[in-house]
Amino acid sequence: MIYSLLKKDFQMLISGKFFLVALGSLVLYTLFIHFGYIHYMHAELYHVYLYDPQGTQGETSDLACPVASQEELDAALSGDTNGVGIDASSGVPEIFFYFGSEKTDNHRADYALSLLQWQKDYKAQVVGSNTPELKQRKEMCCELLFIEIIAVGFLGIASVLFKEKQMGVIRVHAVLPCPKSLFIVSKILLFLLSDLVFAALMVVLNIGFPDAVVILPAVLTQTAILSLIMSLTGFGCTMMLKDFRQFSLAYLVIAIFVAAPVFLSANTSVKMAWINWHPFYHVYMGLKNACFGTPAANPVYYICSVCGIAALFLIVRAAFHREMKKEG
């Protein structure tokens, strides 16, 4: 019975051009990362402006831009908010810059001070094997994959279910002598497999095969968690909402109040006190950590994920049974 349901759902996805849309998204994302983001958003060294009227720092690196006065230092930083200023007029270098994020600011300060010690035995500590370009590829791949899985799991399953409701498929399934949960399992399983294939291709094409092989198991694990959550959420909303217009409003709410705080807290200096209570924040960070090959998340995270998925399945099953009674 499960094979028949999977075959039917697979044909529904083909007729709805779901796989064609997914392939188009994969090609578009890959082209954007390879020919857009990497070339126009590449990382540059921070400009360092040095005010040292007494020459107390000796001979410094040519990468440091000397300024003649405190006013010129202030003007340089006003025009270059990513730059770093060093005021060594008192003999002790003081760092000035516009606040960004804590980690980035520490790097900026360390880099600026390193230019004052370039002739000494000064070596930067190696903190990872990622080149700047590979780091950008992993970051953008993670963000686009997160967005795609949310959209596919939520909107994709809705388009199939609303079409089946109009065709009377749920009404027919209500009288069939088979476990009703198979109807849910079939769709969730098909979307899960689709998302895993998409994630694997996305990682290999944009990060590169050698680096992808190392991180792929962890990335697929996090993708599976996100895919199950979004597919079940989309399934449940479809059962409880009347039409696709209401569903689109629900998706807008999710996009604004779920995805936006996650990206702000994870990728900018904006930190929200309640973000640690946001379940999608932990899923996103799990996916991001997987892309960078960092240690796995706390076991509590996986326990909560399994419990949350199980609870969603029970809620969806109850909503589906109620929908079948209405259709019957």
Disulfide bonds with the S-S distance in Angstrom:
none
